[in-house]
Amino acid sequence: MKSLLDSGKFVGPGASVKQVGRQCDMPFPMKVSDLLNKAECPFSRCDRIHIKVLTNPNLSGGITLMLSNMRRVYATADIGIEVVSREVLAGPQFATLNSLDVGGCTTGAVSPEQTQLSANRNGVGDNELVAYFVSNVVKTIPPGTQQLNGCASVSLGMVAVAQIASQWTLAHEIGHTLDLQHITGENAPACTTQDPTRLMTGCSTSNITGFPTVVQSEIDTMRASKFTRASQREVS
Amino acid sequence: MPVTLEQVIEQLGKEEPDYEFAARLGTDALPHLLRLVQETDRQNPGYAAKAACLASFIDADESAAILRIAARSPDPALRASAAASLANLKRFLPDVASSLIKDEDAGIRKWVLNALSIHIPSGFKADVEEMSRTDPDVKIRQLAKQVTDRIKN
């Protein structure tokens, strides 16, 4: 059975099973398994994500913290985050991909290594996203080789997250797969006018204080993405 | 005005740092980068790999010392950054390449081969030919084969 957290129905430390059951219109007494099997509720939309780990992040709290943070931000867009599967990718076939060459990491272009890594899709369904956790994410288009926190590919439905990532990297990169761009008006790359309250800041996510926001236009974009599916509740 | 650690971290903290822009901080940033690589910053270990990368973009004499320290790190992610950063330097560092080309991590050997294919230095042909035949990783053998013909004896 899927865990309560991976179901994506529980967001934040205060969420109780009873409370979520009510939000999901469950009859009481309620079986937890019935609640977990109920599609996507209590959110009107849901992103389904597969976690595939070559190298765990250095961050204290690791992937659990990144997912928790992402859930809390995405909940403000009424989008749940369901972790469909977790897999460790180990073995010699992953040795070179663990230090991933992402080419230019630009929209619409993917590198041969991104393509190779994304071929590992055990159990990944249509319009489901995969987060690959790797040692290094390296941009290789001139002016040189460059270490990144992560890189998203919309066309492959994947993100690569480096070991050096911040607690917001996963949420930020998944945001890119949902067609979100870096926010404007930050005077990047100087970043003298950074807005540290926004998830899609193009400046330092390490500077984010508290829980970052997504504005209404970003929410509309996220909800319209092919990777964000309508729940049974919204369909009916 | 002297460059502060905060200015350096401001640049390195980005999801996708603009290293070319950050390199405008100049050589005054190098002591901070050295510190970040040496300490592998306990609060945010993400800065060390990026610091080595930025040092290579600044590309001063002191940058080589920073990459040498990164190359000796027990952290494979930092060694991978050192290996990848070799390609960014105007002057190749054969000692760093010689050590990292034998690294147990295939991802790191891949970045050394990438740097060799860019710098095309002399003195590595025998090593790379050997890799193309005997490296345990099939992708590294293929890459080494491609690089062999490009580098000088």
Interface residues (C-beta under 8 A of the other chain):
Chain A: T55 N58 P92 A95 T96 L97 N98 S99 D101 C105 S135 N136 V138 K139 T140 P143 G144 T145 Q146 Q147 L148 N149 G150 C151 A162 Q163 I164 A165 S166 T169 H172 E173 A188 P189 A190 C191 G202 C203 S204 T205 S206 N207
Chain B: I9 E10 Q11 G13 K14 E15 E16 P17 D18 Y19 E20 F21 A22 N44 P45 G46 Y47 A48 A49 K50 A52 C53 S56 F57 P76 A77 A80 S81 A84 S85 A87 N88 D105 A106 G107 I108 K110 W111 N114 P136 D137 K139 I140
